[in-house]
């Protein structure tokens, strides 16, 4: 892999001398003024892969060992690297990343769909479609470009209402399954509706892209019990197929997302039961998982967790701003910073840079909203189109507090190069100069991530 980022110079000394196959960091004395390097003394019980000697989790927490990462067990905030312990688990809720206010949509919507369109000539755009406003179906769609922070609008082939959902296909296009009308739509810059229709009897559907490059669609009915069909749609062959049905009957429209080889389904089977299940694409088996506190839209994020965001809390009969993240390794939900605005019947999707977008919905009573909130670090660069040897300036905020921020070429593998350490507000203290060397002409993705929240964001530069 060609080098993209070269020597770090100027505004702060950021290099720790480590590098991966795509990055190089130069300069900076890593030792003390006398040339020696301090060595931290760690109790041997903190590395024995056992939970002992007052540790709150394996090899972390307690008076002797380093603090624990997010999702690990704790007794108090001092046991956590983030300083926040909630319900005996380390969380990020009391520190950044927070939800940031985004650019409002052109129109307020509820029950709408959202997905990211990835085109060859552009990093990606958010596509929001359908839904309703005050019970009137909307036959329009809105497109948001994160690079220009601009919305544009257009006309749909129909007026899909409500409980709409969409997914990004293996070709980067947006696919929408209009189950009630037995239609399949695809957006590649314009809408196309002459695709194979889903099988009859599919009243409501939620799609997600599987690891085998097929779209997985779960059909549901408000009045029917199991089995509820799990379908696949092959975007290349324009063909539908049936798979093993879900063990639980979703009463409301199911919400689907995917991570690695599993497709996750959140739904309701009655007013008080919120099943959360996963279908393994490789084994063709369903598994029942820990239930979220409130049924709502879900999204598999680039940090490897499934987020459930806001929704209608039947316990208090009101919308909520609550956010939880599910760790597939521990089968646990942990607290994440809440939204600024409570909402339900909203859309949730991962943007082209990897951040989560919560869009629209109803925030109280019949108050439809056009508001947008965004989760994840915010990173900016001085120029997105560069030449070899040119220096770009990078800055960022909304990382975890007091965290080490690293930059990687492409995927987050290897040690990376250090950009700096964030302050208590989660911001890098100033900008960093990076020199572009030996890059391949064309688009080059750079991943920026901190070591506490571990929520990666992607910055793209185009090399001439």
C-alpha positions in Angstrom: 0.0 0.0 0.0 1.4 3.4 -1.0 2.2 6.0 1.7 -0.3 8.7 2.1 0.6 10.7 5.2 4.2 11.8 5.7 6.1 13.8 8.2 4.1 15.5 10.9 5.3 19.1 11.4 4.3 22.5 12.8 1.5 22.9 15.3 2.2 20.1 17.8 4.6 17.2 18.1 2.3 14.3 17.3 4.5 11.3 16.3 5.2 8.4 18.5 7.5 6.8 15.9 5.1 4.1 15.1 3.7 3.5 11.6 1.6 1.0 9.6 2.0 0.0 6.0 0.4 3.3 4.8 1.7 5.9 7.2 4.9 7.4 8.5 5.5 9.6 11.6 8.8 11.4 12.0 10.4 13.4 14.8 9.9 14.0 18.4 11.9 12.8 21.4 9.8 10.1 23.1 11.9 10.0 26.3 12.5 12.3 29.2 15.0 15.2 29.1 17.8 12.9 30.3 17.2 10.5 27.4 15.6 7.8 29.5 12.1 6.4 29.0 9.8 6.0 32.0 8.5 2.5 32.6 5.1 2.0 34.2 5.1 -0.7 36.9 2.0 -2.9 36.5 1.0 -5.4 39.1 1.5 -8.9 37.7 -2.1 -9.9 38.5 -3.2 -7.3 36.0 -1.9 -9.4 33.1 -2.8 -12.9 34.2 -6.1 -13.0 32.2 -8.0 -13.7 35.4 -10.4 -11.5 37.4 -8.8 -11.4 40.8 -7.3 -9.1 43.5 -10.3 -6.6 43.5 -10.4 -6.3 39.7 -13.8 -5.3 38.5 -13.3 -7.2 35.2 -10.5 -9.3 33.8 -7.2 -7.5 34.3 -8.7 -4.1 34.8 -10.4 -1.9 37.4 -9.9 -1.8 41.1 -7.0 -0.2 43.1 -4.2 -2.1 41.3 -5.0 -2.4 37.6 -5.5 0.0 34.7 -9.1 1.3 34.2 -11.5 -0.7 32.1 -12.6 0.0 28.5 -16.2 0.6 27.5 -18.6 -2.4 28.1 -16.3 -3.9 30.8 -17.6 -4.3 34.4 -17.1 -1.6 37.0 -18.0 -0.5 40.5 -17.5 3.2 40.1 -16.3 5.7 37.6 -12.7 5.3 38.7 -12.7 1.7 37.3 -13.4 3.1 33.8 -11.0 4.7 31.3 -13.9 7.0 30.4 -14.6 7.9 34.1 -18.2 6.8 33.7 -19.8 3.6 35.2 -23.6 2.9 34.6 -25.4 -0.2 35.7 -22.0 -1.8 36.5 -20.7 -1.3 33.0 -18.2 1.3 31.7 -19.9 3.7 29.4 -19.3 6.9 27.4 -22.5 8.6 28.3 -21.0 11.3 30.5 -18.2 12.3 28.1 -17.8 12.7 24.3 -18.5 11.6 21.6 -21.8 13.5 21.9 -24.6 13.9 19.4 -24.0 17.0 17.3 -26.6 19.2 15.6 -26.7 18.5 11.9 -28.1 20.5 9.0 -31.9 20.2 9.1 -33.7 18.3 6.3 -35.7 20.4 3.7 -38.9 18.9 5.0 -40.1 17.3 8.3 -40.9 13.6 8.0 -41.9 10.6 10.0 -41.9 6.9 9.2 -39.4 7.5 6.4 -36.3 5.6 5.2 -32.6 6.6 4.9 -29.5 5.0 3.4 -26.2 6.1 1.9 -25.6 6.2 -1.8 -22.0 5.5 -2.7 -21.1 6.5 -6.3 -17.8 6.1 -8.1 -17.4 9.8 -8.6 -18.2 10.8 -5.1 -17.5 9.8 -1.5 -21.2 9.3 -0.7 -24.5 11.1 0.0 -27.4 10.4 2.4 -30.8 9.6 0.7 -34.0 10.2 2.8 -37.3 9.1 1.2 -41.0 8.8 1.8 -42.8 8.8 5.1 -45.5 11.2 6.0 -46.2 14.6 7.4 -49.3 14.9 9.6 -50.7 11.6 8.1 -50.2 12.8 4.5 -47.9 10.4 2.5 -44.8 12.2 1.0 -43.8 11.4 -2.6 -40.5 13.3 -2.3 -36.9 12.5 -1.4 -34.0 14.5 0.0 -30.3 14.0 -0.7 -27.6 15.4 1.7 -23.9 15.8 0.6 -21.7 15.8 3.8 -18.8 17.4 1.9 -20.8 20.5 0.9 -23.4 20.4 3.8 -26.1 20.9 1.2 -29.5 19.3 0.8 -31.3 18.8 -2.6 -34.8 17.3 -3.2 -36.6 15.4 -5.9 -39.7 13.4 -6.8 -40.3 9.7 -6.0 -42.1 7.1 -8.2 -44.8 6.9 -5.6 -45.7 7.9 -2.0 -44.4 5.2 0.4 -46.0 5.5 3.8 -45.2 4.6 6.5 -42.6 2.6 8.3 -40.4 2.8 5.3 -36.8 1.4 5.3 -33.9 1.3 2.9 -30.4 -0.1 2.6 -27.2 0.4 0.7 -26.7 -2.4 -1.8 -23.4 -4.1 -2.8 -23.1 -1.8 -5.8 -23.4 1.3 -3.6 -26.9 2.1 -4.8 -29.9 2.6 -2.4 -32.6 -0.1 -2.4 -36.1 0.4 -1.1 -38.6 -2.4 -0.7 -42.1 -1.0 -0.9 -43.7 -4.2 0.4 -47.3 -2.9 0.7 -47.3 -2.2 -3.1 -45.1 -5.2 -4.0 -42.5 -2.9 -5.5 -38.7 -2.7 -5.4 -37.0 0.6 -6.1 -33.3 1.4 -6.7 -31.6 4.8 -6.6 -28.3 5.4 -8.5 -28.7 9.1 -8.9 -32.3 8.6 -10.3 -35.0 6.3 -9.1 -35.8 3.1 -11.0 -38.9 1.0 -10.1 -39.0 -1.7 -12.7 -37.2 -4.3 -10.5 -38.5 -7.7 -9.4 -41.3 -7.3 -6.8 -41.1 -9.0 -3.4 -43.3 -12.1 -2.9 -47.0 -11.5 -2.2 -48.1 -11.3 1.4 -45.2 -9.1 2.6 -47.0 -6.1 4.1 -44.0 -4.5 5.9 -40.3 -5.0 5.3 -36.9 -4.0 6.5 -33.8 -4.6 4.4 -30.1 -4.9 5.3 -27.0 -5.9 3.3 -25.5 -9.2 4.2 -21.9 -10.3 4.2 -22.6 -12.4 1.1 -23.6 -9.2 -0.8 -27.3 -10.1 -0.8 -30.0 -7.9 0.6 -31.9 -9.5 3.5 -35.5 -8.5 4.0 -37.7 -9.6 6.8 -41.5 -9.4 6.1 -43.9 -8.7 8.9 -47.7 -8.5 9.3 -49.6 -6.7 12.0 -52.0 -9.6 12.5 -50.1 -12.7 11.6 -48.0 -14.9 13.9 -44.8 -16.9 13.0 -43.4 -17.8 10.7 -42.4 -14.5 9.2 -40.5 -14.9 6.1 -36.8 -13.9 5.8 -36.1 -13.1 2.1 -33.0 -12.3 0.1 -32.8 -10.1 -2.9 -30.0 -10.6 -5.4 -29.3 -7.2 -6.9 -27.2 -8.7 -9.7 -29.8 -11.3 -10.8 -32.8 -9.2 -9.7 -34.2 -12.2 -8.0 -36.0 -12.9 -4.7 -35.6 -16.1 -2.5 -37.0 -17.3 0.8 -34.9 -18.4 3.8 -35.5 -19.7 7.3 -38.3 -17.6 9.0 -37.7 -15.6 12.2 -38.7 -17.4 15.4 -40.6 -14.3 16.7 -43.5 -12.5 14.9 -42.8 -8.8 14.6 -46.0 -6.8 15.3 -44.6 -3.5 14.0 -42.3 -2.9 11.1 -39.0 -4.7 11.8 -35.8 -2.8 11.9 -32.8 -4.6 10.3 -29.1 -3.9 10.2 -25.9 -6.0 9.7 -22.5 -6.5 11.1 -20.0 -9.0 9.7 -21.8 -12.3 9.1 -25.0 -11.5 11.1 -28.2 -9.7 10.2 -29.8 -8.1 13.4 -33.5 -7.7 13.8 -35.3 -5.4 16.3 -39.1 -5.4 16.6 -42.0 -5.8 18.9 -44.1 -8.9 19.4 -46.5 -7.3 21.9 -46.6 -4.0 23.8 -44.1 -5.1 26.4 -41.8 -7.5 24.6 -39.0 -6.3 22.4 -37.2 -9.2 20.7 -33.7 -8.7 19.4 -32.5 -11.5 17.2 -29.8 -12.2 14.7 -29.6 -14.4 11.6 -26.1 -15.8 10.8 -25.5 -15.7 7.1 -22.8 -18.4 7.3 -24.7 -20.9 9.4 -28.3 -20.0 8.4 -29.3 -20.0 12.1 -31.3 -17.6 14.2 -30.2 -16.6 17.7 -32.1 -14.7 20.5 -30.1 -11.8 22.0 -30.4 -9.4 24.9 -33.3 -7.1 24.5 -33.0 -3.4 24.1 -34.9 -1.2 26.6 -37.0 0.4 23.9 -37.8 -0.8 20.4 -36.6 1.5 17.7 -34.5 1.9 14.6 -31.0 0.3 14.7 -27.8 0.6 12.8 -24.6 -1.4 12.8 -21.8 1.1 13.2 -18.1 1.0 12.1 -17.0 0.5 15.8 -18.5 -3.0 15.6 -21.6 -2.2 17.8 -25.3 -2.1 17.0 -26.9 1.2 18.1 -30.6 1.6 19.0 -31.5 5.3 18.9 -34.4 7.1 20.6 -38.0 5.7 20.0 -41.3 5.6 21.8 -41.0 4.6 25.5 -44.2 2.8 26.4 -43.3 2.9 30.1 -43.7 6.7 30.2 -45.8 6.9 27.0 -43.5 9.5 25.4 -40.6 9.7 22.9 -37.2 9.3 24.3 -33.7 10.6 23.5 -32.1 7.5 25.0 -29.3 5.7 23.0 -27.9 2.3 23.7 -25.1 0.3 22.0 -25.0 -3.5 21.7 -21.7 -5.3 21.9 -22.0 -8.6 20.0 -19.1 -10.1 21.9 -20.5 -9.6 25.4 -24.3 -9.7 24.4 -24.8 -6.5 26.4 -26.4 -3.1 25.9 -24.5 0.0 27.3 -25.4 3.6 27.7 -24.3 6.1 25.0 -24.7 9.9 25.1 -28.4 10.7 24.4 -29.8 12.7 21.5 -30.4 16.4 22.1 -34.1 15.9 21.0 -36.4 13.1 21.9 -38.0 11.5 18.8 -39.7 8.4 17.3 -40.7 7.3 13.8 -37.3 8.7 12.7 -34.7 7.3 10.4 -31.2 6.2 11.3 -28.3 5.4 9.0 -24.5 5.4 8.8 -23.1 8.2 6.7 -20.4 7.8 4.1 -17.8 9.0 6.6 -19.0 6.4 9.1 -20.9 8.7 11.5 -24.5 7.9 12.6 -27.3 10.2 11.4 -30.6 10.4 13.2 -33.1 12.2 10.9 -36.5 13.7 11.5 -39.4 11.9 13.2 -41.9 13.0 15.8 -40.6 14.6 19.0 -43.7 15.1 21.0 -47.4 14.8 20.4 -47.9 15.5 16.7 -44.8 17.8 16.3 -43.0 16.5 13.2 -39.4 17.6 13.0 -36.8 18.2 10.3 -33.9 18.1 12.8 -30.8 16.0 12.2 -28.3 14.8 14.8 -24.9 13.2 14.1 -22.8 10.9 16.3 -19.1 10.3 16.1 -15.9 12.4 15.9 -15.9 15.4 13.6 -12.7 15.6 11.5 -11.8 18.3 8.9 -8.9 18.8 6.5 -7.7 22.0 4.9 -7.8 20.6 1.4 -9.5 17.5 -0.1 -7.7 17.7 -3.5 -3.9 17.6 -3.1 -0.7 17.0 -5.1 2.3 14.8 -4.0 4.5 16.6 -1.5 1.7 19.0 -0.5 1.0 19.5 3.2 -2.6 19.3 4.5 -3.8 20.4 7.9 -6.1 18.2 9.9 -8.2 18.9 13.1 -10.9 17.3 15.0 -13.2 17.3 18.0 -15.9 15.1 19.6 -13.5 12.3 20.3 -13.4 10.7 23.7 -11.9 12.9 26.4 -8.2 12.5 27.2 -7.8 9.9 24.4 -4.9 9.2 22.0 -6.0 9.9 18.4 -4.4 7.9 15.6 -4.6 8.1 11.8 -4.5 5.2 9.4 -4.4 4.8 5.7 -7.6 2.9 4.7 -8.6 0.3 7.4 -7.7 0.5 11.1 -5.0 -2.1 11.1 -1.5 -1.8 12.4 -0.3 0.8 14.9 -1.0 4.0 12.9 0.6 7.4 13.5 -0.4 9.5 16.5 -2.2 12.8 15.8 -2.3 13.9 19.4 -4.1 13.6 22.7 -7.6 15.1 23.2 -8.5 17.5 26.0 -11.4 17.1 28.5 -13.9 18.2 25.8 -12.6 15.5 23.3 -10.9 18.0 21.0 -7.4 17.9 19.5 -5.6 21.0 20.9 -4.9 22.6 17.5 -4.4 21.4 14.0 -1.8 19.0 12.7 0.2 19.3 9.5 0.6 16.2 7.4 2.7 15.8 4.3 1.3 13.7 1.4 4.0 11.4 0.0 4.1 8.5 -2.5 0.3 8.4 -2.8 -1.6 6.6 -5.5 -3.4 9.1 -7.8 -7.1 9.1 -7.2 -9.2 8.7 -4.0 -7.4 7.8 -0.8 -9.4 7.1 2.4 -7.8 8.0 5.8 -9.3 6.6 9.0 -9.1 8.6 12.2 -9.9 7.0 15.5 -9.2 7.4 19.3 -8.3 4.7 21.7 -11.2 5.1 24.1 -14.4 5.5 22.1 -12.9 3.6 19.2 -15.4 5.1 16.9 -13.6 5.6 13.5 -14.4 8.2 10.9 -13.1 8.4 7.4 -11.6 11.4 5.6 -11.0 11.2 1.9 -8.3 13.0 -0.1 -8.0 13.0 -3.8 -4.4 12.9 -5.1 -3.7 14.5 -8.5 
